[in-house]
Amino acid sequence: MGKSGGVVPLAEVRVQEGEPLENALRRFKRKVQQEDIIKEVKRHSFYLKPGEKRRMKEALARKRNRKKARKEQD
């Protein structure tokens, strides 16, 4: 969330006149995915101790580096 403690606007999709609800829902899902809202919610859904957070960050870095090395080999 923002450092100012304010409310962060979430994804919003307006349904145009005559537009099927399925199309609006599809646009909404795409917008949520682009804004990484779900990832952010999952990240804040439970507390991680600072040490656990650091280990998770290091593990992600190792995973990224392995993936990068694999791409360079091909």
C-alpha positions in Angstrom: 0.0 0.0 0.0 1.0 3.6 -0.1 3.4 5.1 2.4 0.9 7.9 3.2 -1.5 5.4 4.6 -4.2 6.4 2.1 -6.4 4.0 0.1 -4.9 2.7 -3.0 -7.3 2.5 -5.9 -8.0 -1.0 -7.1 -8.6 -2.1 -10.7 -11.8 -0.7 -12.0 -13.6 -1.5 -15.3 -16.7 0.2 -16.5 -19.2 -1.8 -18.4 -20.1 -0.1 -21.7 -23.6 0.0 -22.9 -24.5 -3.2 -24.7 -21.3 -4.9 -23.7 -21.7 -8.5 -22.5 -20.7 -9.0 -18.8 -18.3 -11.7 -19.9 -16.2 -9.2 -21.9 -16.1 -6.8 -19.0 -15.1 -9.6 -16.6 -12.3 -10.6 -19.0 -11.0 -7.0 -19.2 -11.2 -6.8 -15.4 -9.2 -10.0 -14.9 -6.6 -8.8 -17.4 -6.3 -5.5 -15.5 -5.9 -7.2 -12.1 -3.2 -9.4 -13.6 -1.3 -6.5 -15.1 -1.4 -4.5 -11.8 -0.2 -7.6 -9.8 -3.0 -7.1 -7.3 -3.3 -10.8 -6.5 0.5 -11.1 -5.9 0.4 -8.1 -3.6 -2.6 -9.5 -1.6 -0.9 -12.9 -1.2 2.3 -11.2 0.0 0.4 -9.3 2.7 -1.9 -12.1 3.8 0.6 -13.4 6.4 3.5 -12.1 8.4 7.1 -13.1 7.5 9.9 -12.7 10.0 12.7 -10.6 8.6 15.0 -13.6 8.3 12.4 -15.6 6.5 11.8 -12.7 4.1 15.5 -12.5 3.4 15.8 -16.3 2.8 12.8 -16.1 0.4 14.3 -13.2 -1.5 17.6 -15.0 -1.8 15.8 -18.1 -3.0 14.0 -16.1 -5.7 17.3 -14.5 -6.8 18.9 -18.0 -7.1 15.9 -19.2 -9.1 16.2 -16.1 -11.4 19.9 -16.7 -11.9 19.5 -20.4 -12.8 16.8 -19.4 -15.3 19.0 -16.8 -16.8 22.0 -19.2 -17.1 19.7 -21.8 -18.7 18.6 -19.2 -21.3 22.2 -18.3 -22.1 23.1 -21.9 -22.6 20.5 -22.5 -25.3 
